[in-house]
């Protein structure tokens, strides 16, 4: 299986910018993501192949639309593997239990997997969550499955992907990361608005794992992420803006709303809108 580390450097430099698709609203972003997921599943189902996704814990709108599309078109998810990106940890590196209101695993089981069981039968053993002490297990599973079809995710306000905070290695694998104050402040809305209640560490898939996916689709919404998006799109590859790694990905795209483009140059926005119009 081809990995990020063994792609030729000259080839990477020829693919040095990330395609950007600008849509009108957050709702359009979710619909785009759900449609993309369904298209991959349908194509692989027709060939009798399994589908492997890396997925974020949210936004829930994406999963609601995925459920609706699959139910409407009777798309089976029996052969789909969902590898979840990350999970919060307590200070002693214990995972937040499923019963905790902010457990990523509990959230996904309650809001997505559990709701899909009777409709589309996602096998329980195909819902993968990172576990402390089993950091290599996800990479080993991905190798066994033949690689990831698509890695989906969002971007943090400091330009991170998953919980790979600024300064992360761009070839990293699943590991424990300390969360920055920016990230805790951004996630405080899920913890009674108090950043001090946000866990200080998380277990996350690495940048290298995301880069190894055959395709990568990232969503960015809101003007609070505009500065980071400008750095990722118009700047160079920089581990202080970990999502800028996508500039070296052979098949990646960022889907964003209008508000997220406010720090981009006018010419950049026009360019990508023209490209999308042509396509």
C-alpha positions as CSV (number, residue, x, y, z in Angstrom):
1,X,0.0,0.0,0.0
2,X,1.3,3.4,-0.9
3,X,1.9,5.6,2.1
4,X,2.5,9.3,2.6
5,X,6.2,8.7,3.4
6,X,7.0,6.9,0.1
7,X,5.3,9.3,-2.3
8,X,8.0,11.0,-4.5
9,X,8.8,14.5,-3.2
10,X,8.8,16.0,-6.7
11,X,5.3,14.5,-7.3
12,X,4.1,16.2,-4.1
13,X,5.4,19.6,-5.1
14,X,3.5,19.4,-8.4
15,X,0.3,19.1,-6.4
16,X,1.1,22.0,-4.1
17,X,-2.3,23.6,-3.6
18,X,-5.6,22.4,-2.1
19,X,-8.8,22.6,-4.2
20,X,-11.4,24.7,-2.5
21,X,-15.2,24.3,-3.0
22,X,-17.1,27.3,-1.8
23,X,-20.8,26.7,-1.0
24,X,-23.5,29.1,0.2
25,X,-24.3,27.7,3.6
26,X,-23.4,25.2,6.4
27,X,-26.3,23.1,5.3
28,X,-24.8,22.8,1.8
29,X,-21.6,21.6,3.3
30,X,-23.3,18.8,5.2
31,X,-25.2,17.7,2.1
32,X,-22.0,17.7,0.0
33,X,-20.3,15.5,2.6
34,X,-23.2,13.1,2.8
35,X,-23.5,12.8,-1.0
36,X,-19.8,12.2,-1.2
37,X,-20.0,9.4,1.3
38,X,-22.9,7.7,-0.4
39,X,-21.3,7.9,-3.8
40,X,-18.3,6.0,-2.5
41,X,-20.4,3.4,-0.7
42,X,-22.6,2.8,-3.8
43,X,-19.6,2.4,-6.1
44,X,-17.9,-0.1,-3.8
45,X,-21.1,-2.0,-3.1
46,X,-21.6,-2.6,-6.8
47,X,-18.2,-4.1,-7.0
48,X,-18.7,-6.2,-3.9
49,X,-15.9,-4.2,-2.1
50,X,-15.9,-2.8,1.4
51,X,-15.5,0.9,2.1
52,X,-13.2,2.4,4.7
53,X,-13.8,5.9,6.1
54,X,-12.1,8.0,8.7
55,X,-14.7,10.2,10.2
56,X,-15.0,13.0,12.8
57,X,-17.4,12.9,15.6
58,X,-19.5,15.7,14.0
59,X,-21.0,17.7,12.7
60,X,-24.2,15.8,13.3
61,X,-25.8,17.4,10.3
62,X,-23.6,15.4,8.0
63,X,-24.8,12.1,9.6
64,X,-28.4,13.1,9.6
65,X,-28.2,13.7,5.8
66,X,-26.3,10.5,5.4
67,X,-29.1,8.6,7.2
68,X,-31.7,10.3,5.0
69,X,-29.9,9.6,1.7
70,X,-29.2,6.0,2.6
71,X,-32.8,5.4,3.7
72,X,-34.2,7.1,0.7
73,X,-32.1,5.2,-1.8
74,X,-31.8,2.0,0.2
75,X,-28.0,2.2,0.4
76,X,-26.6,-0.6,2.6
77,X,-23.7,0.3,5.0
78,X,-23.1,-3.4,5.9
79,X,-19.6,-3.3,4.2
80,X,-18.6,0.1,5.5
81,X,-15.9,0.6,8.2
82,X,-16.1,3.8,10.2
83,X,-12.8,4.7,11.9
84,X,-13.4,7.6,14.3
85,X,-10.7,10.2,14.5
86,X,-10.4,10.9,18.2
87,X,-11.6,10.7,21.8
88,X,-11.1,12.9,24.9
89,X,-9.0,11.6,27.7
90,X,-9.0,12.4,31.4
91,X,-5.8,13.7,33.0
92,X,-4.6,10.2,33.8
93,X,-5.1,9.2,30.1
94,X,-8.2,7.2,30.8
95,X,-10.8,7.6,27.9
96,X,-13.9,9.6,28.8
97,X,-16.6,6.8,29.4
98,X,-19.5,6.4,27.0
99,X,-21.8,7.5,29.7
100,X,-20.1,10.9,29.9
101,X,-22.2,13.5,28.0
102,X,-19.1,14.5,26.0
103,X,-17.8,11.1,25.1
104,X,-17.2,10.9,21.4
105,X,-18.0,7.2,21.3
106,X,-21.2,7.7,23.3
107,X,-22.2,10.6,21.0
108,X,-21.6,8.6,17.8
109,X,-23.4,5.5,19.2
110,X,-26.4,7.6,20.4
111,X,-26.7,10.0,17.5
112,X,-25.6,7.9,14.5
113,X,-24.6,4.3,14.8
114,X,-27.5,3.4,17.2
115,X,-30.0,5.1,15.0
116,X,-28.7,3.3,11.9
117,X,-28.7,-0.2,13.4
118,X,-32.3,-1.1,12.5
119,X,-32.2,0.8,9.2
120,X,-28.9,0.0,7.6
121,X,-27.1,-2.5,9.9
122,X,-23.7,-1.1,10.5
123,X,-21.9,-4.0,12.2
124,X,-20.7,-3.1,15.6
125,X,-17.2,-4.4,14.9
126,X,-16.9,-2.0,12.0
127,X,-17.2,1.1,14.3
128,X,-13.7,1.8,15.4
129,X,-12.7,4.1,18.2
130,X,-9.1,4.9,19.3
131,X,-8.1,3.4,22.6
132,X,-5.3,4.3,25.0
133,X,-2.6,1.6,24.9
134,X,-3.8,0.4,21.5
135,X,-2.4,3.3,19.4
136,X,-1.0,0.9,16.7
137,X,-4.2,-1.0,16.4
138,X,-5.8,1.5,14.0
139,X,-2.9,1.6,11.7
140,X,-2.7,-2.2,11.7
141,X,-6.4,-2.4,10.9
142,X,-6.1,0.1,8.1
143,X,-3.2,-1.9,6.5
144,X,-5.3,-5.1,6.8
145,X,-8.3,-3.5,5.1
146,X,-6.1,-2.2,2.3
147,X,-6.2,1.5,3.1
148,X,-8.7,4.2,3.7
149,X,-11.0,5.2,0.9
150,X,-11.8,8.7,2.3
151,X,-10.7,10.6,5.4
152,X,-13.4,13.2,6.4
153,X,-12.8,15.9,8.9
154,X,-13.1,19.5,10.0
155,X,-10.5,22.2,10.7
156,X,-9.9,23.8,14.1
157,X,-9.7,27.5,14.5
158,X,-5.9,27.1,14.8
159,X,-5.7,25.1,11.6
160,X,-5.5,21.7,13.1
161,X,-7.0,18.5,11.7
162,X,-8.4,15.9,14.1
163,X,-6.6,16.8,17.4
164,X,-3.2,17.3,15.7
165,X,-2.5,20.7,17.2
166,X,0.0,23.2,15.8
167,X,3.5,21.8,15.9
168,X,2.4,18.2,15.2
169,X,4.5,16.0,13.0
170,X,3.1,15.7,9.5
171,X,3.9,12.0,9.4
172,X,2.4,11.2,12.8
173,X,0.2,8.2,13.7
174,X,-2.4,7.6,16.4
175,X,-1.2,9.0,19.7
176,X,-2.1,11.2,22.7
177,X,-2.0,15.0,22.2
178,X,-2.2,17.9,24.6
179,X,-5.0,20.3,23.6
180,X,-4.2,24.0,23.2
181,X,-6.1,26.7,25.0
182,X,-7.6,27.8,21.7
183,X,-9.0,24.4,21.1
184,X,-10.4,24.1,24.6
185,X,-12.0,27.6,24.3
186,X,-13.6,26.6,21.0
187,X,-15.0,23.4,22.5
188,X,-16.1,25.0,25.8
189,X,-19.6,25.4,24.3
190,X,-20.0,21.6,24.9
191,X,-18.9,22.0,28.5
192,X,-21.2,24.6,30.0
193,X,-19.1,27.3,28.3
194,X,-16.2,26.7,30.7
195,X,-12.8,25.9,29.0
196,X,-11.5,24.5,32.3
197,X,-14.0,21.7,32.0
198,X,-12.7,20.6,28.6
199,X,-10.3,17.6,28.9
200,X,-6.7,18.6,28.4
201,X,-5.7,15.7,26.3
202,X,-7.1,13.5,23.5
203,X,-6.2,10.4,21.6
204,X,-6.2,11.2,17.9
205,X,-5.3,9.6,14.5
206,X,-2.2,11.3,13.2
207,X,-1.6,13.6,10.2
208,X,0.2,10.8,8.3
209,X,-2.8,8.5,8.7
210,X,-5.0,11.1,7.2
211,X,-2.5,11.8,4.4
212,X,-2.4,8.1,3.5
213,X,-6.2,8.0,2.7
214,X,-6.8,7.8,-1.0
215,X,-9.0,10.9,-0.8
216,X,-9.4,13.5,1.9
217,X,-12.4,15.8,2.3
218,X,-12.4,18.6,4.9
219,X,-15.1,21.0,5.9
220,X,-14.5,24.5,7.1
221,X,-17.4,26.8,8.3
222,X,-17.6,30.2,9.9
223,X,-15.6,33.4,10.0
224,X,-13.8,32.3,13.1
225,X,-11.8,29.9,10.9
226,X,-11.1,32.4,8.1
227,X,-7.6,33.2,9.3
228,X,-6.6,29.6,9.5
229,X,-8.1,28.8,6.1
230,X,-6.1,31.6,4.5
231,X,-2.9,30.2,6.0
232,X,-3.8,26.7,4.8
233,X,-4.8,27.7,1.3
234,X,-2.5,30.6,0.5
235,X,0.5,29.9,2.7
236,X,3.1,27.1,2.5
237,X,3.1,23.7,4.1
238,X,3.7,24.4,7.8
239,X,3.3,22.1,10.8
240,X,2.1,25.1,12.8
241,X,-1.0,24.9,10.5
242,X,-1.3,21.1,10.3
243,X,-4.1,21.1,7.8
244,X,-1.7,22.7,5.3
245,X,-0.4,19.1,4.8
246,X,-3.2,18.7,2.3
247,X,-1.1,20.8,-0.1
248,X,0.9,17.5,-0.5
249,X,-2.1,15.2,-0.9
250,X,-2.7,13.8,-4.4
251,X,-6.5,14.0,-4.0
252,X,-7.9,16.4,-1.3
253,X,-10.5,19.1,-1.2
254,X,-11.8,21.6,1.3
255,X,-15.5,22.5,1.3
256,X,-16.3,25.8,3.0
257,X,-19.0,28.4,3.4
258,X,-18.7,32.0,2.3
259,X,-17.9,33.2,5.8
260,X,-14.8,31.1,6.0
261,X,-13.3,32.8,2.9
262,X,-13.2,36.3,4.5
263,X,-9.5,36.3,5.0
264,X,-8.7,34.9,1.5
265,X,-7.6,37.2,-1.3
266,X,-10.3,38.2,-3.7
267,X,-8.4,36.6,-6.5
268,X,-8.2,33.3,-4.7
269,X,-11.9,33.2,-4.1
270,X,-12.7,34.1,-7.7
271,X,-10.2,31.5,-9.0
272,X,-11.8,28.6,-7.1
273,X,-15.3,29.7,-7.9
274,X,-14.4,29.8,-11.6
275,X,-12.8,26.3,-11.3
276,X,-16.0,24.9,-9.7
277,X,-18.2,26.6,-12.3
278,X,-16.2,24.9,-15.0
279,X,-16.5,21.5,-13.3
